Amino acid sequence: MAPFRFTDEKDASRYTLHDGDDLVSVLDYRDDGRTVVMTRAFTIPTFRGHGYAGELVERAVAHLEEAGDREIIPMCWYVSDWFDAHPERAGILHERRTA
């Protein structure tokens, strides 16, 4: 099996994960320069059940942690659940401030 290929397609506001030549999962986002709102994680139906969405979220979070200049707002239920399962990564989450 060929290694995964992770890309940040800034023009399309999405991260992608390829397994070999196959696009297997997509993570849409909105970036305002301070926060990245992760709006939808999607795995191509024929590739579901192999952990691709989790791998993609992991790589996207690592990418943003490495850059160090943005916080994440998980609007997608899958991304929110991923953070619940990985509380050690919560440091990058944007804290909502109440007035």
N, CA, C and O atoms as a GROMACS GRO file, in nm:
protein
  396
    1MET      N    1   0.084  -0.117   0.000
    1MET     CA    2   0.000   0.000   0.000
    1MET      C    3   0.089   0.125   0.000
    1MET      O    4   0.188   0.131   0.074
    2ALA      N    5   0.054   0.222  -0.083
    2ALA     CA    6   0.130   0.347  -0.090
    2ALA      C    7   0.101   0.431   0.034
    2ALA      O    8  -0.006   0.418   0.094
    3PRO      N    9   0.195   0.518   0.072
    3PRO     CA   10   0.172   0.602   0.190
    3PRO      C   11   0.063   0.707   0.163
    3PRO      O   12   0.034   0.741   0.048
    4PHE      N   13   0.005   0.756   0.272
    4PHE     CA   14  -0.096   0.861   0.260
    4PHE      C   15  -0.030   0.990   0.213
    4PHE      O   16   0.087   1.017   0.242
    5ARG      N   17  -0.108   1.069   0.140
    5ARG     CA   18  -0.063   1.202   0.099
    5ARG      C   19  -0.163   1.302   0.152
    5ARG      O   20  -0.282   1.296   0.119
    6PHE      N   21  -0.116   1.395   0.236
    6PHE     CA   22  -0.198   1.498   0.297
    6PHE      C   23  -0.170   1.629   0.226
    6PHE      O   24  -0.054   1.664   0.203
    7THR      N   25  -0.274   1.704   0.191
    7THR     CA   26  -0.254   1.833   0.128
    7THR      C   27  -0.348   1.936   0.189
    7THR      O   28  -0.457   1.904   0.235
    8ASP      N   29  -0.303   2.061   0.188
    8ASP     CA   30  -0.384   2.175   0.226
    8ASP      C   31  -0.413   2.250   0.098
    8ASP      O   32  -0.326   2.319   0.044
    9GLU      N   33  -0.535   2.237   0.048
    9GLU     CA   34  -0.575   2.305  -0.075
    9GLU      C   35  -0.637   2.439  -0.036
    9GLU      O   36  -0.760   2.453  -0.028
   10LYS      N   37  -0.550   2.538  -0.012
   10LYS     CA   38  -0.594   2.668   0.039
   10LYS      C   39  -0.698   2.734  -0.052
   10LYS      O   40  -0.792   2.795  -0.003
   11ASP      N   41  -0.682   2.723  -0.183
   11ASP     CA   42  -0.776   2.785  -0.277
   11ASP      C   43  -0.916   2.727  -0.264
   11ASP      O   44  -1.015   2.795  -0.291
   12ALA      N   45  -0.925   2.601  -0.223
   12ALA     CA   46  -1.054   2.534  -0.206
   12ALA      C   47  -1.098   2.528  -0.060
   12ALA      O   48  -1.206   2.478  -0.030
   13SER      N   49  -1.014   2.581   0.030
   13SER     CA   50  -1.041   2.579   0.175
   13SER      C   51  -1.072   2.437   0.223
   13SER      O   52  -1.175   2.411   0.285
   14ARG      N   53  -0.980   2.347   0.192
   14ARG     CA   54  -0.998   2.210   0.237
   14ARG      C   55  -0.864   2.139   0.250
   14ARG      O   56  -0.768   2.168   0.179
   15TYR      N   57  -0.862   2.045   0.344
   15TYR     CA   58  -0.752   1.950   0.354
   15TYR      C   59  -0.798   1.823   0.285
   15TYR      O   60  -0.916   1.790   0.287
   16THR      N   61  -0.704   1.752   0.226
   16THR     CA   62  -0.739   1.625   0.161
   16THR      C   63  -0.642   1.516   0.204
   16THR      O   64  -0.528   1.542   0.243
   17LEU      N   65  -0.691   1.393   0.197
   17LEU     CA   66  -0.607   1.276   0.224
   17LEU      C   67  -0.624   1.181   0.107
   17LEU      O   68  -0.735   1.143   0.070
   18HIS      N   69  -0.510   1.142   0.050
   18HIS     CA   70  -0.508   1.046  -0.059
   18HIS      C   71  -0.440   0.919  -0.011
   18HIS      O   72  -0.343   0.924   0.064
   19ASP      N   73  -0.491   0.807  -0.054
   19ASP     CA   74  -0.427   0.678  -0.033
   19ASP      C   75  -0.381   0.634  -0.171
   19ASP      O   76  -0.461   0.588  -0.253
   20GLY      N   77  -0.252   0.648  -0.196
   20GLY     CA   78  -0.202   0.626  -0.332
   20GLY      C   79  -0.260   0.736  -0.420
   20GLY      O   80  -0.246   0.854  -0.389
   21ASP      N   81  -0.323   0.698  -0.531
   21ASP     CA   82  -0.383   0.794  -0.622
   21ASP      C   83  -0.527   0.828  -0.586
   21ASP      O   84  -0.587   0.917  -0.646
   22ASP      N   85  -0.585   0.758  -0.488
   22ASP     CA   86  -0.726   0.776  -0.454
   22ASP      C   87  -0.747   0.884  -0.350
   22ASP      O   88  -0.686   0.882  -0.243
   23LEU      N   89  -0.835   0.980  -0.382
   23LEU     CA   90  -0.882   1.076  -0.282
   23LEU      C   91  -0.977   1.000  -0.191
   23LEU      O   92  -1.077   0.946  -0.238
   24VAL      N   93  -0.946   0.994  -0.061
   24VAL     CA   94  -1.028   0.914   0.030
   24VAL      C   95  -1.106   0.997   0.130
   24VAL      O   96  -1.213   0.955   0.175
   25SER      N   97  -1.055   1.117   0.167
   25SER     CA   98  -1.124   1.196   0.268
   25SER      C   99  -1.094   1.344   0.249
   25SER      O  100  -0.986   1.381   0.201
   26VAL      N  101  -1.191   1.429   0.287
   26VAL     CA  102  -1.182   1.574   0.271
   26VAL      C  103  -1.226   1.639   0.402
   26VAL      O  104  -1.320   1.593   0.466
   27LEU      N  105  -1.158   1.745   0.441
   27LEU     CA  106  -1.195   1.824   0.558
   27LEU      C  107  -1.205   1.970   0.514
   27LEU      O  108  -1.103   2.035   0.488
   28ASP      N  109  -1.329   2.021   0.507
   28ASP     CA  110  -1.352   2.160   0.467
   28ASP      C  111  -1.331   2.252   0.585
   28ASP      O  112  -1.356   2.215   0.700
   29TYR      N  113  -1.284   2.374   0.557
   29TYR     CA  114  -1.260   2.470   0.664
   29TYR      C  115  -1.281   2.613   0.615
   29TYR      O  116  -1.285   2.640   0.495
   30ARG      N  117  -1.293   2.704   0.713
   30ARG     CA  118  -1.292   2.848   0.688
   30ARG      C  119  -1.182   2.906   0.774
   30ARG      O  120  -1.176   2.881   0.895
   31ASP      N  121  -1.095   2.984   0.714
   31ASP     CA  122  -0.980   3.042   0.784
   31ASP      C  123  -0.991   3.194   0.778
   31ASP      O  124  -0.990   3.253   0.670
   32ASP      N  125  -1.002   3.258   0.896
   32ASP     CA  126  -1.013   3.404   0.899
   32ASP      C  127  -0.881   3.471   0.940
   32ASP      O  128  -0.878   3.591   0.966
   33GLY      N  129  -0.774   3.394   0.946
   33GLY     CA  130  -0.644   3.449   0.983
   33GLY      C  131  -0.611   3.432   1.130
   33GLY      O  132  -0.494   3.441   1.169
   34ARG      N  133  -0.712   3.408   1.213
   34ARG     CA  134  -0.693   3.384   1.356
   34ARG      C  135  -0.742   3.246   1.396
   34ARG      O  136  -0.682   3.178   1.479
   35THR      N  137  -0.854   3.205   1.335
   35THR     CA  138  -0.913   3.075   1.365
   35THR      C  139  -0.940   2.998   1.237
   35THR      O  140  -0.958   3.055   1.130
   36VAL      N  141  -0.941   2.867   1.252
   36VAL     CA  142  -0.980   2.778   1.142
   36VAL      C  143  -1.105   2.704   1.190
   36VAL      O  144  -1.100   2.626   1.286
   37VAL      N  145  -1.216   2.731   1.123
   37VAL     CA  146  -1.341   2.664   1.155
   37VAL      C  147  -1.349   2.539   1.068
   37VAL      O  148  -1.358   2.549   0.945
   38MET      N  149  -1.345   2.423   1.130
   38MET     CA  150  -1.354   2.297   1.056
   38MET      C  151  -1.502   2.263   1.041
   38MET      O  152  -1.570   2.228   1.138
   39THR      N  153  -1.550   2.275   0.918
   39THR     CA  154  -1.694   2.270   0.893
   39THR      C  155  -1.748   2.134   0.851
   39THR      O  156  -1.865   2.105   0.876
   40ARG      N  157  -1.666   2.051   0.787
   40ARG     CA  158  -1.718   1.922   0.740
   40ARG      C  159  -1.604   1.826   0.711
   40ARG      O  160  -1.513   1.856   0.634
   41ALA      N  161  -1.611   1.710   0.775
   41ALA     CA  162  -1.521   1.599   0.742
   41ALA      C  163  -1.603   1.499   0.662
   41ALA      O  164  -1.715   1.464   0.699
   42PHE      N  165  -1.547   1.453   0.552
   42PHE     CA  166  -1.620   1.363   0.463
   42PHE      C  167  -1.525   1.258   0.408
   42PHE      O  168  -1.417   1.291   0.360
   43THR      N  169  -1.566   1.134   0.416
   43THR     CA  170  -1.491   1.025   0.353
   43THR      C  171  -1.573   0.972   0.237
   43THR      O  172  -1.694   0.949   0.250
   44ILE      N  173  -1.507   0.953   0.124
   44ILE     CA  174  -1.573   0.899   0.006
   44ILE      C  175  -1.637   0.766   0.047
   44ILE      O  176  -1.570   0.681   0.105
   45PRO      N  177  -1.767   0.746   0.017
   45PRO     CA  178  -1.839   0.628   0.068
   45PRO      C  179  -1.768   0.494   0.048
   45PRO      O  180  -1.772   0.409   0.137
   46THR      N  181  -1.706   0.474  -0.065
   46THR     CA  182  -1.640   0.345  -0.089
   46THR      C  183  -1.517   0.322  -0.002
   46THR      O  184  -1.466   0.211   0.005
   47PHE      N  185  -1.469   0.428   0.065
   47PHE     CA  186  -1.350   0.417   0.150
   47PHE      C  187  -1.381   0.428   0.299
   47PHE      O  188  -1.289   0.429   0.381
   48ARG      N  189  -1.507   0.435   0.335
   48ARG     CA  190  -1.544   0.449   0.476
   48ARG      C  191  -1.508   0.324   0.556
   48ARG      O  192  -1.501   0.213   0.502
   49GLY      N  193  -1.486   0.345   0.685
   49GLY     CA  194  -1.459   0.234   0.775
   49GLY      C  195  -1.313   0.196   0.789
   49GLY      O  196  -1.280   0.094   0.849
   50HIS      N  197  -1.223   0.279   0.734
   50HIS     CA  198  -1.080   0.249   0.741
   50HIS      C  199  -1.002   0.351   0.822
   50HIS      O  200  -0.879   0.346   0.826
   51GLY      N  201  -1.072   0.444   0.888
   51GLY     CA  202  -1.005   0.542   0.972
   51GLY      C  203  -0.947   0.661   0.897
   51GLY      O  204  -0.866   0.736   0.953
   52TYR      N  205  -0.987   0.680   0.773
   52TYR     CA  206  -0.929   0.789   0.694
   52TYR      C  207  -0.966   0.926   0.750
   52TYR      O  208  -0.880   1.014   0.755
   53ALA      N  209  -1.088   0.948   0.793
   53ALA     CA  210  -1.128   1.078   0.846
   53ALA      C  211  -1.047   1.111   0.972
   53ALA      O  212  -1.002   1.224   0.988
   54GLY      N  213  -1.028   1.014   1.058
   54GLY     CA  214  -0.947   1.036   1.177
   54GLY      C  215  -0.803   1.070   1.143
   54GLY      O  216  -0.743   1.158   1.205
   55GLU      N  217  -0.748   1.001   1.044
   55GLU     CA  218  -0.611   1.030   0.999
   55GLU      C  219  -0.603   1.172   0.944
   55GLU      O  220  -0.507   1.244   0.970
   56LEU      N  221  -0.704   1.212   0.868
   56LEU     CA  222  -0.705   1.346   0.809
   56LEU      C  223  -0.715   1.454   0.916
   56LEU      O  224  -0.641   1.552   0.911
   57VAL      N  225  -0.804   1.437   1.012
   57VAL     CA  226  -0.816   1.535   1.121
   57VAL      C  227  -0.685   1.542   1.199
   57VAL      O  228  -0.638   1.651   1.231
   58GLU      N  229  -0.626   1.428   1.229
   58GLU     CA  230  -0.497   1.424   1.300
   58GLU      C  231  -0.393   1.506   1.226
   58GLU      O  232  -0.322   1.587   1.287
   59ARG      N  233  -0.382   1.486   1.097
   59ARG     CA  234  -0.281   1.558   1.019
   59ARG      C  235  -0.312   1.707   1.010
   59ARG      O  236  -0.221   1.790   1.015
   60ALA      N  237  -0.440   1.742   0.996
   60ALA     CA  238  -0.478   1.884   0.989
   60ALA      C  239  -0.447   1.954   1.121
   60ALA      O  240  -0.394   2.065   1.121
   61VAL      N  241  -0.478   1.891   1.232
   61VAL     CA  242  -0.450   1.948   1.364
   61VAL      C  243  -0.298   1.963   1.381
   61VAL      O  244  -0.252   2.068   1.427
   62ALA      N  245  -0.222   1.862   1.346
   62ALA     CA  246  -0.076   1.869   1.357
   62ALA      C  247  -0.021   1.982   1.269
   62ALA      O  248   0.070   2.053   1.310
   63HIS      N  249  -0.076   1.997   1.151
   63HIS     CA  250  -0.034   2.104   1.059
   63HIS      C  251  -0.056   2.241   1.123
   63HIS      O  252   0.031   2.328   1.116
   64LEU      N  253  -0.172   2.260   1.184
   64LEU     CA  254  -0.204   2.388   1.246
   64LEU      C  255  -0.124   2.409   1.375
   64LEU      O  256  -0.083   2.521   1.405
   65GLU      N  257  -0.101   2.303   1.451
   65GLU     CA  258  -0.016   2.313   1.571
   65GLU      C  259   0.125   2.355   1.533
   65GLU      O  260   0.186   2.439   1.600
   66GLU      N  261   0.176   2.297   1.427
   66GLU     CA  262   0.312   2.328   1.383
   66GLU      C  263   0.323   2.475   1.341
   66GLU      O  264   0.421   2.542   1.373
   67ALA      N  265   0.223   2.525   1.270
   67ALA     CA  266   0.224   2.665   1.228
   67ALA      C  267   0.215   2.757   1.350
   67ALA      O  268   0.282   2.860   1.356
   68GLY      N  269   0.131   2.719   1.447
   68GLY     CA  270   0.123   2.790   1.573
   68GLY      C  271   0.055   2.926   1.570
   68GLY      O  272   0.066   3.001   1.667
   69ASP      N  273  -0.013   2.961   1.463
   69ASP     CA  274  -0.072   3.094   1.455
   69ASP      C  275  -0.224   3.096   1.443
   69ASP      O  276  -0.284   3.201   1.418
   70ARG      N  277  -0.288   2.981   1.461
   70ARG     CA  278  -0.433   2.973   1.449
   70ARG      C  279  -0.488   2.881   1.560
   70ARG      O  280  -0.418   2.793   1.610
   71GLU      N  281  -0.614   2.905   1.595
   71GLU     CA  282  -0.687   2.816   1.682
   71GLU      C  283  -0.797   2.750   1.600
   71GLU      O  284  -0.835   2.799   1.493
   72ILE      N  285  -0.848   2.639   1.651
   72ILE     CA  286  -0.949   2.562   1.578
   72ILE      C  287  -1.085   2.575   1.646
   72ILE      O  288  -1.096   2.570   1.768
   73ILE      N  289  -1.187   2.593   1.564
   73ILE     CA  290  -1.325   2.584   1.609
   73ILE      C  291  -1.386   2.464   1.536
   73ILE      O  292  -1.403   2.469   1.414
   74PRO      N  293  -1.420   2.358   1.608
   74PRO     CA  294  -1.476   2.238   1.543
   74PRO      C  295  -1.628   2.248   1.527
   74PRO      O  296  -1.702   2.217   1.620
   75MET      N  297  -1.674   2.290   1.411
   75MET     CA  298  -1.818   2.298   1.384
   75MET      C  299  -1.874   2.162   1.339
   75MET      O  300  -1.991   2.131   1.363
   76CYS      N  301  -1.791   2.082   1.277
   76CYS     CA  302  -1.832   1.949   1.230
   76CYS      C  303  -1.839   1.854   1.350
   76CYS      O  304  -1.749   1.852   1.435
   77TRP      N  305  -1.945   1.774   1.356
   77TRP     CA  306  -1.962   1.681   1.468
   77TRP      C  307  -1.845   1.584   1.476
   77TRP      O  308  -1.802   1.548   1.586
   78TYR      N  309  -1.793   1.540   1.362
   78TYR     CA  310  -1.685   1.443   1.363
   78TYR      C  311  -1.558   1.502   1.425
   78TYR      O  312  -1.491   1.438   1.506
   79VAL      N  313  -1.528   1.625   1.388
   79VAL     CA  314  -1.409   1.692   1.442
   79VAL      C  315  -1.427   1.715   1.592
   79VAL      O  316  -1.333   1.695   1.669
   80SER      N  317  -1.545   1.755   1.633
   80SER     CA  318  -1.574   1.774   1.775
   80SER      C  319  -1.554   1.643   1.851
   80SER      O  320  -1.491   1.642   1.957
   81ASP      N  321  -1.607   1.534   1.798
   81ASP     CA  322  -1.589   1.402   1.861
   81ASP      C  323  -1.441   1.362   1.864
   81ASP      O  324  -1.396   1.300   1.961
   82TRP      N  325  -1.367   1.396   1.760
   82TRP     CA  326  -1.224   1.364   1.755
   82TRP      C  327  -1.152   1.433   1.870
   82TRP      O  328  -1.069   1.372   1.938
   83PHE      N  329  -1.184   1.561   1.893
   83PHE     CA  330  -1.121   1.633   2.005
   83PHE      C  331  -1.163   1.574   2.139
   83PHE      O  332  -1.083   1.570   2.232
   84ASP      N  333  -1.288   1.530   2.151
   84ASP     CA  334  -1.331   1.464   2.274
   84ASP      C  335  -1.249   1.339   2.302
   84ASP      O  336  -1.218   1.309   2.417
   85ALA      N  337  -1.213   1.268   2.196
   85ALA     CA  338  -1.134   1.146   2.209
   85ALA      C  339  -0.985   1.174   2.226
   85ALA      O  340  -0.909   1.084   2.263
   86HIS      N  341  -0.942   1.297   2.200
   86HIS     CA  342  -0.801   1.336   2.209
   86HIS      C  343  -0.787   1.463   2.294
   86HIS      O  344  -0.745   1.567   2.242
   87PRO      N  345  -0.823   1.456   2.422
   87PRO     CA  346  -0.819   1.577   2.506
   87PRO      C  347  -0.680   1.638   2.518
   87PRO      O  348  -0.667   1.756   2.550
   88GLU      N  349  -0.577   1.561   2.493
   88GLU     CA  350  -0.441   1.613   2.498
   88GLU      C  351  -0.414   1.716   2.388
   88GLU      O  352  -0.314   1.788   2.394
   89ARG      N  353  -0.500   1.722   2.288
   89ARG     CA  354  -0.483   1.816   2.177
   89ARG      C  355  -0.569   1.941   2.193
   89ARG      O  356  -0.570   2.027   2.105
   90ALA      N  357  -0.642   1.954   2.304
   90ALA     CA  358  -0.737   2.063   2.324
   90ALA      C  359  -0.671   2.200   2.334
   90ALA      O  360  -0.741   2.301   2.325
   91GLY      N  361  -0.541   2.207   2.351
   91GLY     CA  362  -0.472   2.335   2.362
   91GLY      C  363  -0.486   2.423   2.240
   91GLY      O  364  -0.468   2.544   2.250
   92ILE      N  365  -0.518   2.366   2.125
   92ILE     CA  366  -0.531   2.444   2.002
   92ILE      C  367  -0.674   2.492   1.980
   92ILE      O  368  -0.700   2.569   1.888
   93LEU      N  369  -0.767   2.447   2.064
   93LEU     CA  370  -0.906   2.487   2.046
   93LEU      C  371  -0.929   2.632   2.086
   93LEU      O  372  -0.871   2.681   2.183
   94HIS      N  373  -1.012   2.699   2.011
   94HIS     CA  374  -1.050   2.837   2.040
   94HIS      C  375  -1.149   2.836   2.156
   94HIS      O  376  -1.249   2.765   2.153
   95GLU      N  377  -1.120   2.914   2.257
   95GLU     CA  378  -1.211   2.923   2.372
   95GLU      C  379  -1.311   3.034   2.346
   95GLU      O  380  -1.274   3.148   2.319
   96ARG      N  381  -1.437   2.998   2.355
   96ARG     CA  382  -1.541   3.099   2.339
   96ARG      C  383  -1.547   3.181   2.466
   96ARG      O  384  -1.552   3.127   2.577
   97ARG      N  385  -1.547   3.309   2.449
   97ARG     CA  386  -1.554   3.398   2.564
   97ARG      C  387  -1.695   3.447   2.584
   97ARG      O  388  -1.761   3.491   2.490
   98THR      N  389  -1.741   3.438   2.706
   98THR     CA  390  -1.876   3.485   2.737
   98THR      C  391  -1.867   3.625   2.795
   98THR      O  392  -1.775   3.657   2.871
   99ALA      N  393  -1.962   3.706   2.760
   99ALA     CA  394  -1.961   3.846   2.807
   99ALA      C  395  -2.033   3.859   2.939
   99ALA      O  396  -2.042   3.970   2.993
   0.00000   0.00000   0.00000
